[in-house]
């Protein structure tokens, strides 16, 4: 019995499984819809689809660099519970995903899922399905960013936050002092959630908005119009100091800005180091977490 693209679509809507899985199921079942559904259930894929409707807002934000710190990846993989995020099997899966991104440079998450998972004979999508079934939770590869540049990674609080910082430098990127400097900068980004690299990175509309608020505050304080512009200059400088990484006070030494700290390390190493960018992932940020009503859940179980 043959089947059409509409049949594949219909099977996907009934089961929630992927298009390729549905096509394979219909092929195995010679086009019989009920038999195809049974096939998916037997393979555990329909069970996975049911889990996929559950909210995954926990998990791990992870950062990884190669041995020479010339390529790096920051990635977020979500689970339903923090308990699973601490599972060694889940952590290994996240590491495999990061290594696959590093080695194969996929364009996006969908492309990553089609890649052969590093160190295995499975695709990332197949490995993900296996982990969903063995771990028993909805798991989602949410996002990643890959860098081909001198970089240092940092993971905070066992995977709550992952940071990669990139540099333009002529020093040896495998040097311990360079790596320690990079981790210090990454830790600052993790702790303070710095929004911008430098003043040039602040969008004009953001700065205009802030200056408008500052001006209104000064007017409300009764400051004369003729001195407001002078005061605004100081307030803008303070805004940069608080919101731009290179202008921030270094948390380990308040006598230095981050820029001056990095310059001091570069001088010690006899070269130059400049921060060129960073990415900070915090697990679950922007995902609306389910609020469980435990009493109601118990009552429903009793019924």
N, C-alpha and C positions, 0 to 999 in steps of 0.2 A: 504494500500500500504506500503510495507516494504522499508527500505533504508539501505545504506551501509556506512562504514566509509569514503569512497570516496565522498559520497553525503554530509556528514557532512563537509568534507574538502572543497568541492566546494562551499557550502553555506557560509562557513567562508570567503573564498576568495572573494565572491560577496558582502558580507556585512561588513566584518571586525570585526564581533562580535566574542565572545569567543566560544570555542569548545562546552562547556556544554550548552550554550545558543542556539547554532545551533542545537545540538542534541535534546534539548527540543522542539525547533520550528518544527523540522521535525516530531517529535512524535505527536505534537498537530495537524500537517497538514497531518498526515498519509502518509508522504513521498513526498508530493507534494511540489516541490521546490518553485514555485511562491507563493503558500499559506504560506509557511514557511517564505519567505521574507516579506510578508504582516504582518505575526504574529510578526516578529521582529520589523517592523516599528510601529505597533500598541503598542508594549511594550515600544517603545522609544529607543530600543537598537541599531537599525540601525542608528538612529540619533546620538547616542553616538559615534558610530564607526566613523562617519564623523568628529566629533569633535576631535577624537583621533589622527587625522593626523596633528593637529595644534600643534605648539611648545609651551610647558609649561616650562617656564624658570623662572617664578616668584614663589611666594608661601611663605612657612614658613620653617625655620629650628628651631626645637623645642627641648627642653630638659626637662625631667621630672624625679623626684626621688620619692621613696615612703616616708612615714612619718618618717621612721627611718634612711633614707639616706643609706640604705644597698642594694638597687637595683635601677638602673637608666637606662634611655633610651634617646638616641638622635636620632631624625628622621627628614627627609626632605620630605615634600609633596609639589608638584609643581602645580601652576595654570598658566594660560596664562597672566594674568594681575596683577599688584600690587593692583589694586582696589579690586579684589576678595580676595586677600591675607589678606585684612583688614576686610573682611566680618565675622561677628560673627559666622555664620553657618559654614563657612569654618574652622575657628579656633577651633570650637567645634569638627568637624570631625577629625582634626589633633590630638587633645587631646584624642579622643576615640581611634585612631590608636595607639598612644603612650601607653595608658593604656592597650590595648589589647596585645601589644608586651610584656609589663611588666608582665602581668598576665599569658600569655600562651606560651611565649618564642618560637615563630615560627622560623624556620631555615632561612628563607629568605622572600622576598616580596611576592613571589607566595604563600608560606605557610601562610603568614599573611592574604592574601586575602581569604583564605579558612576558617580562624578562625571566630568564632562567635564574632561580635563586642561587646565589653564590654558595658553593660547597654542597649543592644538592643536585638531584636529577629532575626536580620539579620546577614549575613556574612559581612565581611569587603568589599568583592567584590560587594555585593548587595548594601551596603550603599554607596560605591563609585559611582556606577551607578546612584543611586538616586540623589547624590549631583551633578553629571555632568548634569543631566536633570534639576534639580531645579535651580542650579547656572548658567548654560548655558555656561560653559567653559570646555575645556579639563583639567582634573585633573589627576595627576599621583603620586602614592606613589613611591618615588625614591629609598630610602635607609634608613636603621636604624642600630643602634648598641645597644646592651643590655649588661649591666654589673651586675653581682652578686658580689658586693664588696662595701665597704664604698665609697661613691661618693657624689659629689655635682654638680648640674647643673646650667647653666646660659644661658639666652636668651638675645641677644643684639639687640637693635634697633627694637623691636617689631617682631622679627623673621628673621632678616637678617642673624644672626649667632647663632648657638646653640652649646654649649660646655658641655661635661661631663668630670670631672676629677675624677680619682680613687685614693684611698689611702690604705696604710697598716697602721692601727692604733689600739691602745688599749684604746683610749678615747671614751667617749660617742658621737656617731655620730649624735645624735639629739641635742647636745649642741650648743647653739647659736654662741659661739666663734669658734667652729669647722666649722660650716656652713659659717660664715663670712669669715674665712680663705680660705675655698674652693672656695667661690665666688670671692675673690680677685685673686686667682690663675687662675680661669676660665676667669675672665675679662682680665687678662694679655694675656692669650692664644688667646682670641677673638681679642684683639687690635693688637697684634704683629704677629699673625699667626705663632707662634713658630713651627718649623718643627720637632724638636727632644726633647725627655725627658731629656737625659743626653748624655755624651760623648760616652758611650757604645752603644747607640742607633744609632749613626751616622754610616751608612754603610761604610765599608773599601774603596769601590770604590769611594764614594763621597769624603771622606777625602783625598784619593790619588789624585783625580782630583783637589781639592782645593789647595793642597800642590804644585802640578805641576804649577798651575797658580801663586801662591805666589813666587815660585822659579824663574819663568820667569820674574816676575815683578822686583825682586831683581837684577837679572842679567842685565835687561834693565836699571836699575838705576846705574849700574856700581859697585855694591857691590862685594868685593872680595869673591871668592869661599870659602875660609877658614872660613869666619864668617857667611855665609849664613845659615848654619845649626842652629847656635845659634839664629839668627833672626827668622828663621822659627818656632822655639819653641814658641816664643812670639806671632807670628801671628796665630798659631794654637790655642793657649789659647784664643786669642781674638775671633777667629771663634766660639769656644765653648761658649764663653760668649754671643755672639750675637744670636746663633742658638740653644742652648740647654736650655730648660726651667729652670732647677735647677740652672744653672750658670748665668742666666740673672739678671740684676739689677731689683729690685722690683720697678715698676713704681710709687707706692705710697710713696716709701722711697728709694732713690738711694743709701743710705748708706748700704742697705742690698741686698743680692741676694735672689732669691725666696727660695732657700734651707734654708738660715739663717732665713728668715721670718717665714717659716713653723716651723722650730726648735724652734723659740721663742714662737710661739703659743702653741706648744706641751709642752714646759717647764711651761708655765702659767697654763696649764690644768693638769700638773702632769703626763704626759704620753709621748708616742712617736707618731709621724705622719710622714709618708714618702709618697711622690707622686709616684704612680706606673704606671700611664698612663693617656692618655687623647684622646678624639676625638673631632675634631672641624669640623662642617658642616657649609658651607656658601651657602645660597640658590642660585641655578642656576650655581654654579661653574662648569665649564667644559661643560656647555650646550651652544650650539651656538644659540644665540637669533636671531629671525627674525628681519630684518631691513625693516620696513614698508616705502613704498614710498607713502605718504599721497596724494600728487597731482595726482599720477597715479591711486590711489584707487578711488578718487573722479571722475576722468575722466571716469573710467570704470563704475561707478554707473550712470553717466549721459547717457552713451551709452545704 
